[in-house]
Amino acid sequence: MYAVMMMAMVTAVCPLDTNTVFDPCSDTKVLRWDGFTFGLAFSSKDSFFSDQIQLSPCDSRLSLQGTAAKLAVFRPKVDELTFLTVNTSDLYPVKSGGYMVAFAGRHYAARSIPTLVVDESNIITSFTLVR
């Protein structure tokens, strides 16, 4: 009975996720306890640039669709610790180009610099999301 009461109290304290945007290429406002969606794009380093300017993977000028680029999408919650895992058995990042960019949004796009995650002799097996 006590455990049920505690569960009800925890549920009452944590409001529901009010963010209805699940597309990592869409802009949204995020409130406390909301989920937010971001993507990890895997491709070659050069594929993230146009005229020597790095663009978001959401930018149509990159034309990542015609390449071997791969995408992983995550939806952690604000104010919660979330562990993220990319299953490389389905991804083959070395065939995609070996570099990864984290991104979210279109107009107010946020994106990381391309980071080498795999080459012919090395692979990075875990990443840490720091906010």
KEDOGU-280995 format. One record per residue: x, y, z of N, C-alpha, C, O, CB in turn; residue number from 1. Coordinates in steps of 0.02 Angstrom, whole numbers, plus 50000, padded with zeros to 5 digits. Glycine has a CB too. Example, Ala and Ser with C-alpha at 12.3 -4.5 7.8 and 13.67 -1.06 7.14 Angstrom:
2
((50660,49716,50390),(50615,49775,50390),(50660,49835,50390),(50712,49834,50423),(50565,49776,50452),1)
((50642,49888,50354),(50684,49947,50357),(50645,50002,50394),(50670,50057,50402),(50704,49970,50286),2)
This chain:
131
((50041,49941,50000),(50000,50000,50000),(50044,50063,50000),(50030,50111,49964),(49953,50000,50061),1)
((50097,50061,50041),(50142,50119,50046),(50175,50132,49979),(50183,50190,49958),(50195,50106,50100),2)
((50196,50078,49944),(50228,50087,49878),(50181,50118,49828),(50202,50158,49786),(50254,50019,49852),3)
((50117,50099,49831),(50068,50127,49785),(50059,50202,49799),(50053,50241,49752),(50001,50091,49791),4)
((50057,50221,49863),(50051,50292,49881),(50111,50331,49856),(50104,50386,49829),(50043,50300,49957),5)
((50171,50304,49866),(50232,50338,49843),(50231,50346,49767),(50250,50399,49741),(50295,50299,49865),6)
((50209,50294,49731),(50206,50298,49659),(50157,50352,49637),(50170,50389,49590),(50185,50230,49629),7)
((50101,50357,49671),(50051,50408,49655),(50079,50478,49669),(50065,50524,49631),(49987,50397,49695),8)
((50118,50485,49722),(50147,50550,49738),(50199,50570,49685),(50201,50628,49665),(50179,50549,49808),9)
((50240,50523,49664),(50290,50537,49613),(50257,50556,49548),(50279,50603,49514),(50337,50477,49603),10)
((50204,50521,49530),(50168,50536,49468),(50137,50605,49471),(50137,50641,49421),(50114,50484,49456),11)
((50112,50625,49528),(50081,50691,49535),(50132,50747,49531),(50116,50801,49508),(50043,50695,49601),12)
((50193,50734,49554),(50244,50786,49554),(50273,50797,49484),(50290,50853,49467),(50300,50768,49603),13)
((50280,50744,49444),(50310,50749,49378),(50256,50760,49325),(50220,50713,49308),(50351,50685,49361),14)
((50250,50820,49299),(50198,50833,49248),(50213,50795,49183),(50269,50770,49173),(50192,50908,49234),15)
((50163,50792,49141),(50171,50758,49077),(50214,50797,49028),(50224,50857,49036),(50102,50745,49046),16)
((50238,50762,48979),(50276,50792,48924),(50229,50833,48881),(50182,50806,48852),(50313,50737,48882),17)
((50240,50899,48877),(50196,50942,48837),(50223,50957,48768),(50190,50990,48728),(50185,51008,48874),18)
((50284,50934,48752),(50314,50946,48687),(50289,50894,48637),(50304,50834,48644),(50392,50945,48692),19)
((50251,50916,48588),(50221,50869,48539),(50263,50864,48475),(50241,50831,48428),(50151,50891,48522),20)
((50321,50894,48473),(50364,50891,48414),(50414,50834,48421),(50454,50833,48468),(50402,50959,48403),21)
((50411,50786,48375),(50454,50727,48378),(50505,50726,48321),(50544,50679,48315),(50413,50664,48376),22)
((50506,50776,48279),(50550,50780,48221),(50613,50819,48242),(50608,50876,48263),(50515,50815,48161),23)
((50673,50789,48236),(50734,50825,48256),(50749,50885,48211),(50791,50926,48229),(50792,50778,48255),24)
((50715,50891,48154),(50726,50948,48110),(50673,51003,48119),(50669,51049,48078),(50726,50925,48038),25)
((50633,50999,48171),(50582,51050,48184),(50599,51089,48247),(50627,51062,48294),(50512,51018,48190),26)
((50583,51154,48246),(50594,51196,48304),(50536,51189,48353),(50479,51177,48332),(50603,51270,48283),27)
((50550,51196,48417),(50499,51191,48468),(50523,51225,48531),(50582,51238,48540),(50480,51118,48482),28)
((50476,51240,48575),(50493,51264,48642),(50490,51205,48689),(50445,51164,48686),(50444,51321,48665),29)
((50539,51201,48733),(50543,51145,48780),(50538,51172,48850),(50574,51219,48869),(50608,51105,48770),30)
((50494,51142,48889),(50485,51161,48959),(50515,51107,49004),(50533,51053,48982),(50411,51171,48975),31)
((50520,51124,49067),(50545,51076,49116),(50502,51012,49113),(50441,51016,49108),(50544,51106,49187),32)
((50535,50955,49116),(50505,50888,49114),(50482,50867,49044),(50459,50811,49035),(50446,50885,49161),33)
((50488,50911,48994),(50470,50892,48926),(50522,50845,48896),(50579,50842,48918),(50462,50955,48882),34)
((50501,50808,48846),(50548,50772,48805),(50571,50819,48749),(50535,50865,48730),(50516,50707,48776),35)
((50631,50808,48725),(50655,50846,48667),(50688,50797,48620),(50719,50748,48641),(50705,50903,48689),36)
((50682,50810,48556),(50706,50764,48505),(50768,50792,48472),(50770,50850,48452),(50651,50750,48453),37)
((50819,50750,48467),(50879,50769,48429),(50903,50709,48390),(50885,50652,48404),(50935,50795,48477),38)
((50943,50723,48340),(50968,50669,48298),(51043,50665,48298),(51078,50713,48315),(50944,50680,48228),39)
((51068,50607,48280),(51139,50596,48267),(51144,50574,48194),(51115,50523,48174),(51170,50542,48316),40)
((51180,50612,48155),(51191,50595,48085),(51261,50567,48077),(51309,50595,48103),(51180,50657,48038),41)
((51267,50512,48041),(51332,50480,48028),(51345,50484,47954),(51305,50460,47913),(51333,50406,48053),42)
((51402,50514,47936),(51420,50522,47866),(51494,50541,47862),(51529,50541,47912),(51375,50576,47831),43)
((51517,50557,47802),(51586,50580,47794),(51590,50652,47819),(51541,50689,47820),(51609,50575,47720),44)
((51650,50673,47839),(51659,50741,47865),(51638,50793,47814),(51605,50842,47831),(51732,50751,47886),45)
((51659,50784,47751),(51644,50834,47699),(51570,50840,47685),(51547,50893,47661),(51680,50815,47636),46)
((51531,50788,47698),(51459,50791,47682),(51420,50839,47726),(51363,50855,47710),(51430,50722,47687),47)
((51449,50862,47782),(51416,50909,47826),(51432,50982,47808),(51410,51028,47843),(51436,50895,47898),48)
((51469,50992,47754),(51490,51059,47735),(51466,51076,47664),(51461,51032,47621),(51566,51066,47738),49)
((51451,51140,47654),(51434,51166,47588),(51474,51231,47580),(51465,51277,47620),(51357,51178,47579),50)
((51516,51234,47530),(51559,51293,47520),(51599,51309,47583),(51605,51368,47601),(51518,51354,47498),51)
((51626,51258,47615),(51668,51264,47675),(51631,51292,47735),(51662,51315,47783),(51727,51307,47660),52)
((51565,51290,47735),(51524,51312,47792),(51485,51251,47817),(51451,51217,47778),(51475,51370,47772),53)
((51491,51237,47883),(51455,51180,47910),(51381,51197,47916),(51362,51249,47944),(51484,51160,47978),54)
((51339,51152,47890),(51267,51160,47894),(51237,51105,47937),(51269,51053,47949),(51235,51160,47823),55)
((51177,51115,47960),(51140,51064,47997),(51122,51007,47950),(51109,51019,47891),(51077,51094,48030),56)
((51121,50945,47974),(51098,50890,47932),(51026,50900,47907),(51005,50866,47860),(51102,50825,47971),57)
((50988,50945,47938),(50920,50960,47915),(50919,51006,47854),(50867,51012,47821),(50880,50992,47972),58)
((50974,51038,47839),(50977,51085,47784),(50977,51048,47718),(51020,51005,47705),(51040,51130,47790),59)
((50930,51064,47675),(50922,51028,47611),(50981,51039,47564),(50991,51000,47517),(50858,51050,47576),60)
((51021,51090,47576),(51080,51102,47533),(51132,51048,47540),(51175,51041,47496),(51111,51170,47549),61)
((51130,51008,47593),(51179,50955,47602),(51163,50893,47561),(51209,50856,47544),(51183,50937,47675),62)
((51101,50881,47546),(51078,50822,47509),(51107,50757,47537),(51136,50717,47500),(51096,50828,47435),63)
((51100,50747,47602),(51124,50685,47633),(51084,50624,47612),(51107,50568,47620),(51123,50692,47708),64)
((51024,50635,47585),(50982,50578,47566),(51013,50536,47511),(51000,50476,47508),(50914,50604,47544),65)
((51052,50566,47469),(51082,50529,47413),(51148,50496,47431),(51183,50471,47387),(51093,50574,47356),66)
((51166,50495,47495),(51230,50466,47516),(51217,50406,47560),(51160,50384,47569),(51273,50519,47553),67)
((51271,50379,47588),(51265,50322,47635),(51253,50346,47706),(51261,50306,47753),(51329,50279,47632),68)
((51235,50408,47716),(51224,50436,47783),(51170,50397,47820),(51122,50373,47791),(51204,50510,47779),69)
((51180,50390,47885),(51132,50356,47929),(51110,50405,47984),(51145,50453,47999),(51164,50292,47960),70)
((51052,50391,48012),(51023,50435,48062),(50999,50395,48122),(50969,50342,48115),(50965,50475,48032),71)
((51013,50421,48182),(50984,50394,48244),(50949,50451,48278),(50975,50507,48281),(51041,50361,48291),72)
((50889,50439,48304),(50849,50491,48336),(50836,50471,48408),(50820,50414,48423),(50782,50503,48298),73)
((50842,50520,48453),(50832,50508,48525),(50783,50560,48552),(50777,50615,48526),(50899,50511,48563),74)
((50749,50541,48606),(50702,50586,48640),(50710,50580,48715),(50668,50548,48748),(50629,50572,48618),75)
((50762,50608,48744),(50768,50609,48817),(50723,50663,48847),(50695,50703,48811),(50842,50620,48838),76)
((50717,50662,48912),(50677,50713,48947),(50724,50764,48979),(50778,50748,49003),(50631,50681,49000),77)
((50701,50826,48979),(50738,50879,49014),(50739,50861,49088),(50689,50834,49114),(50704,50950,49002),78)
((50793,50875,49122),(50800,50863,49194),(50800,50789,49213),(50788,50773,49271),(50745,50898,49231),79)
((50813,50746,49167),(50821,50675,49182),(50885,50650,49151),(50904,50670,49096),(50760,50634,49157),80)
((50919,50606,49187),(50979,50575,49160),(50957,50519,49113),(50918,50475,49133),(51025,50547,49217),81)
((50981,50520,49052),(50961,50471,49002),(51024,50441,48971),(51069,50478,48951),(50915,50502,48948),82)
((51026,50376,48966),(51081,50343,48933),(51061,50328,48861),(51007,50301,48849),(51102,50277,48970),83)
((51104,50345,48815),(51089,50337,48744),(51133,50283,48715),(51193,50279,48731),(51098,50404,48705),84)
((51105,50241,48674),(51143,50188,48642),(51129,50187,48568),(51071,50191,48546),(51126,50119,48674),85)
((51181,50182,48529),(51174,50173,48457),(51198,50102,48441),(51255,50084,48456),(51216,50227,48416),86)
((51154,50062,48412),(51169,49993,48395),(51206,49992,48329),(51177,50002,48276),(51104,49950,48391),87)
((51272,49981,48332),(51312,49984,48271),(51306,49921,48228),(51332,49919,48173),(51385,49995,48289),88)
((51272,49870,48253),(51263,49810,48211),(51217,49825,48151),(51223,49792,48100),(51235,49752,48252),89)
((51173,49873,48158),(51129,49893,48103),(51154,49956,48067),(51131,49972,48013),(51059,49904,48128),90)
((51201,49991,48097),(51219,50057,48073),(51280,50057,48027),(51281,50093,47977),(51233,50102,48131),91)
((51331,50019,48043),(51393,50018,48005),(51421,50088,47993),(51424,50110,47936),(51382,49982,47938),92)
((51441,50124,48046),(51463,50193,48037),(51524,50201,47992),(51533,50254,47962),(51478,50223,48104),93)
((51566,50150,47986),(51624,50156,47942),(51602,50161,47870),(51633,50196,47830),(51672,50096,47952),94)
((51548,50127,47851),(51521,50131,47782),(51487,50198,47770),(51481,50221,47713),(51473,50074,47769),95)
((51464,50230,47824),(51430,50295,47818),(51479,50352,47811),(51460,50407,47790),(51384,50307,47877),96)
((51542,50342,47829),(51591,50394,47823),(51631,50406,47887),(51683,50439,47885),(51558,50457,47804),97)
((51608,50379,47943),(51647,50380,48004),(51639,50441,48049),(51667,50441,48104),(51716,50375,47986),98)
((51602,50491,48028),(51594,50552,48069),(51522,50558,48093),(51475,50535,48061),(51614,50615,48030),99)
((51514,50590,48152),(51448,50598,48181),(51436,50672,48197),(51482,50707,48219),(51440,50556,48245),100)
((51374,50695,48186),(51353,50763,48205),(51287,50756,48243),(51240,50724,48220),(51345,50810,48142),101)
((51284,50786,48302),(51222,50790,48340),(51186,50854,48319),(51219,50906,48309),(51234,50789,48419),102)
((51120,50851,48313),(51084,50910,48288),(51012,50911,48313),(50983,50860,48331),(51085,50912,48212),103)
((50983,50971,48312),(50911,50980,48328),(50890,51047,48299),(50928,51096,48300),(50898,50977,48405),104)
((50829,51050,48274),(50800,51113,48249),(50817,51128,48178),(50862,51098,48148),(50822,51169,48293),105)
((50781,51176,48150),(50793,51199,48082),(50812,51273,48081),(50869,51290,48065),(50731,51186,48038),106)
((50765,51316,48098),(50778,51388,48097),(50827,51407,48153),(50875,51445,48142),(50713,51428,48105),107)
((50816,51380,48212),(50860,51391,48269),(50902,51328,48279),(50903,51300,48334),(50820,51409,48334),108)
((50935,51307,48227),(50970,51243,48227),(51030,51243,48274),(51068,51290,48278),(50993,51225,48157),109)
((51035,51188,48309),(51094,51174,48350),(51127,51113,48320),(51094,51065,48303),(51076,51163,48427),110)
((51193,51115,48314),(51228,51057,48288),(51300,51057,48314),(51329,51110,48327),(51228,51057,48211),111)
((51326,50998,48322),(51395,50990,48345),(51442,50992,48286),(51421,50989,48228),(51403,50925,48385),112)
((51506,50996,48300),(51555,50990,48247),(51560,50915,48228),(51546,50873,48270),(51625,51018,48270),113)
((51579,50899,48167),(51587,50829,48148),(51642,50796,48191),(51697,50822,48196),(51604,50822,48073),114)
((51625,50741,48221),(51671,50705,48266),(51684,50636,48238),(51637,50599,48222),(51643,50701,48338),115)
((51748,50618,48231),(51766,50552,48207),(51746,50500,48258),(51766,50504,48316),(51842,50548,48191),116)
((51705,50451,48238),(51684,50399,48284),(51709,50330,48263),(51711,50283,48303),(51608,50398,48289),117)
((51728,50323,48200),(51754,50258,48177),(51796,50269,48114),(51781,50311,48072),(51695,50209,48163),118)
((51849,50229,48109),(51887,50225,48047),(51905,50151,48037),(51876,50108,48070),(51952,50271,48049),119)
((51951,50136,47993),(51966,50066,47978),(51995,50027,48037),(51989,49966,48039),(52014,50063,47920),120)
((52026,50062,48085),(52058,50026,48140),(52034,50046,48210),(52055,50015,48259),(52132,50035,48136),121)
((51992,50097,48216),(51969,50121,48281),(51894,50133,48280),(51865,50150,48229),(52006,50185,48302),122)
((51863,50124,48339),(51792,50140,48346),(51780,50167,48417),(51804,50139,48466),(51747,50078,48331),123)
((51742,50220,48421),(51720,50246,48486),(51654,50212,48501),(51607,50215,48462),(51713,50325,48485),124)
((51651,50179,48558),(51593,50137,48573),(51542,50170,48619),(51487,50144,48626),(51616,50074,48604),125)
((51559,50227,48650),(51508,50260,48692),(51517,50335,48689),(51572,50360,48677),(51513,50235,48765),126)
((51462,50370,48699),(51461,50442,48697),(51424,50467,48759),(51381,50431,48786),(51427,50469,48631),127)
((51439,50526,48781),(51406,50555,48839),(51371,50619,48818),(51402,50663,48789),(51455,50569,48897),128)
((51307,50624,48834),(51268,50685,48821),(51277,50731,48880),(51259,50713,48936),(51192,50669,48809),129)
((51305,50789,48868),(51316,50838,48921),(51273,50899,48906),(51277,50926,48850),(51391,50858,48928),130)
((51233,50920,48954),(51191,50978,48942),(51213,51035,48985),(51184,51089,48983),(51118,50962,48954),131)
